[in-house]
Amino acid sequence: MLDKQSPIGIIDSGIGGYSVARRMQRLLPHEDFLYLGDGANTPYGNHSAPEILSMTRRLLRFMEVRRVKALVIACNTISCVAEQLSGALECPVLNVLHSGAQAAARLELEQVGVISTCFTAQSGCYGERIRRLSPNTQVISRGCPDLAELIERYIDQPGGEVLIDRAIQESLAGLEEVRHLLLACTHYPLAEDRFRRLYPDRVWIDPAEELAACVKHFLAENNLLNPSPGLGHMEICTTGSARDYARKAEKAGLRQITCVRHLAV
Ligand code: DGL
């Protein structure tokens, strides 16, 4: 039996899921959240499917023990292999793929760029889903080998913008004609100001808003919304550095953080 007052779990390979968590806090202010970022193993995006699955199973076991009422796979890379994880948890599991594809498809564009980790790009997941929803949209996928890791490490470091800007420019080389781009890696919206400053004429699509709305709808439909009147809390766990995660959570705009702790999964 799922408990309405249990937290909603959010997993990501690292801090990227903060871009989803902050949207969820805004849209679902009475919910408690339990965030787990695999700081010790990030980035996932240059790994193989079996490696990503094995790292993710450890995250799921933690969420199972903590009895979350729903799990949100914020990470696009993990979401690409999510079907192979079905049945691993008793609670419902939602992932970002459908929301990301929906956010892009709704615009009924002639062309959309999808920038992501190499794994997500090679999986073809977004291309297939966007075309299913909007058959006339041409999807151009681009895998960016280092961008997520640079954002994870340097987003709040002095001089980090220079490294991040360079990686963004390298990632977008050759996509000059593509006006709409889907940020199909949770880390990228954390550097959205950099994207906007470098390319003010582009339209950046962040799947987080759509995903948060989808989670809210799901909870409401299944009578799982937390009835508590007060503001919910955010607990953050990481296999990496708790201090680092706490600092970056604040920068990302998360609030009501009750604790940030290191976890040996
Ligand atoms: N943030 C993750 C995503 O959404 C991947 C980053 C990584 O670990 O490579 O795909």
Residues whose N, C-alpha, C, O or C-beta is under 5 A from the ligand:
A	BS01	DGL	S13 G16 T42 P43 Y44 G45 N46 A74 C75 N76 T77 T117 A148 A184 C185 T186 H187
